[in-house]
Amino acid sequence: CIMNDVIFIQSNDDISISAYDEWGIVLTDVENTLPEPKTITVDIKGADGLLDLSEAASGDIRYNNRTLKLTFGLMNVTNYEEQLTNIANIIHGRMVKVILTADDNYYYSGRAIINKWECKKRKGTIVITIDAYPFKVNARDITRTFNIANDGTISFNVETRKIIVPELDVTGDLTINGVSLTAGKQKYPEITLKNGTNSFSVSGAGQVKFIYRAEVL
């Protein structure tokens, strides 16, 4: 059978740990709360309802952090204190990335807290909560490559909830949407990717790679 697992990655040094393989704890429940939208409303006297200005400042809705609550079971615990110390030293209070193997195309990032640890008759429960960034992010880079020889348009589809700024890896002499690109890897704030079809006018000759990680809810 397929065992759902959780991979913890320390944000600073990218040490990857399987909760099941390395700690011997089994994922039994996941509570994944969607982030609450940040809303701004104004009550105007004499008018019905409220004036909603939530998207006025940025053109899109913003979100608070989301909560990821992970419950694990422990069986035949013989080294209770040693195991607790080991897990706590690695993740408790630290910023981590979390990959759920049932949805391993994405990771969550946030601060991990061990909320509950109990052991009775050699059976135990551990609850770890992540105060996480609102969006889950592609665990691996997505690369779209275009070889350009003539002036024209390039288009491709992106599945993302948040508008993102891709890294462009450029060779040759290219201009995209009127922005002159420098050879090598660089981000350009003027060049962004949104959900759906993204089209760009191009001129010059060379190759450009759009490298990005989509962010979805």
Long-range contacts (C-beta under 8 A, 24 or more apart in sequence): 3-101, 4-100, 4-101, 4-102, 5-101, 6-70, 6-98, 6-99, 6-100, 6-101, 7-98, 7-99, 7-101, 7-104, 8-90, 8-91, 8-96, 8-97, 8-98, 8-112, 9-96, 9-97, 9-98, 9-99, 9-107, 10-90, 10-91, 10-94, 10-95, 10-96, 10-97, 11-94, 11-95, 11-96, 11-97, 11-109, 12-95, 15-90, 17-90, 19-72, 23-83, 23-86, 23-87, 24-74, 24-83, 25-72, 25-73, 25-74, 25-87, 25-126, 26-72, 26-73, 26-74, 26-75, 27-70, 27-71, 27-72, 28-71, 28-72, 28-73, 29-69, 29-70, 29-71, 30-68, 30-69, 30-70, 30-71, 30-100, 31-67, 31-68, 31-69, 31-71, 32-66, 32-68, 32-69, 33-66, 33-67, 33-68, 33-69, 34-66, 34-217, 35-63, 35-64, 35-65, 35-66, 35-134, 35-135, 35-217, 36-63, 36-64, 37-61, 37-62, 37-63, 37-64, 38-62, 38-63, 38-64, 60-162, 60-163, 63-134, 63-135, 64-134, 65-110, 65-131, 65-132, 65-133, 65-134, 66-108, 66-132, 66-133, 66-134, 67-129, 67-130, 67-131, 67-132, 68-98, 68-108, 68-110, 68-129, 68-130, 68-132, 69-115, 69-127, 69-128, 69-129, 69-130, 70-98, 70-127, 70-128, 70-129, 70-130, 71-125, 71-126, 71-127, 72-125, 72-126, 72-127, 72-128, 73-123, 73-124, 73-125, 74-119, 74-123, 74-124, 74-125, 74-126, 75-122, 75-123, 76-122, 76-123, 77-119, 77-122, 77-123, 77-124, 78-122, 80-119, 80-124, 84-117, 87-114, 87-126, 88-114, 91-128, 96-130, 98-130, 98-132, 99-139, 103-136, 104-139, 105-138, 105-139, 105-140, 106-136, 106-137, 106-138, 106-139, 106-216, 107-136, 107-137, 107-139, 108-132, 108-133, 108-136, 108-137, 109-133, 109-137, 134-217, 135-161, 135-162, 135-215, 135-216, 135-217, 136-215, 136-216, 136-217, 137-213, 137-214, 137-215, 138-212, 138-213, 138-214, 138-215, 140-213, 141-211, 141-212, 141-213, 142-211, 142-212, 142-213, 142-214, 143-209, 143-210, 143-211, 144-209, 144-210, 145-207, 145-208, 145-209, 145-210, 146-202, 146-207, 146-208, 146-209, 146-210, 147-206, 147-207, 148-172, 148-174, 148-202, 148-204, 148-205, 148-206, 148-207, 148-208, 149-205, 150-205, 151-201, 151-202, 151-203, 151-204, 152-201, 152-202, 153-199, 153-200, 153-201, 153-202, 154-199, 154-200, 154-202, 155-197, 155-198, 155-199, 155-200, 156-197, 156-198, 156-210, 157-196, 157-197, 157-198, 158-193, 158-194, 158-195, 158-196, 158-198, 158-212, 158-214, 159-195, 159-214, 159-216, 160-193, 160-194, 160-195, 160-214, 160-215, 160-216, 161-195, 161-215, 161-216, 161-217, 162-215, 162-216, 163-192, 163-193, 163-194, 164-192, 164-193, 164-212, 164-213, 164-214, 164-215, 165-189, 165-191, 165-192, 165-193, 165-212, 166-191, 166-192, 166-193, 166-210, 166-211, 166-212, 167-210, 167-211, 167-212, 168-208, 168-209, 168-210, 168-211, 169-208, 169-209, 169-211, 170-206, 170-207, 170-208, 170-209, 171-206, 171-207, 171-208, 172-204, 172-205, 172-206, 172-207, 173-204, 173-205, 173-206, 174-202, 174-203, 174-204, 174-205, 174-206, 174-208, 175-202, 175-203, 175-204, 176-200, 176-201, 176-202, 176-208, 177-201, 181-208, 185-211
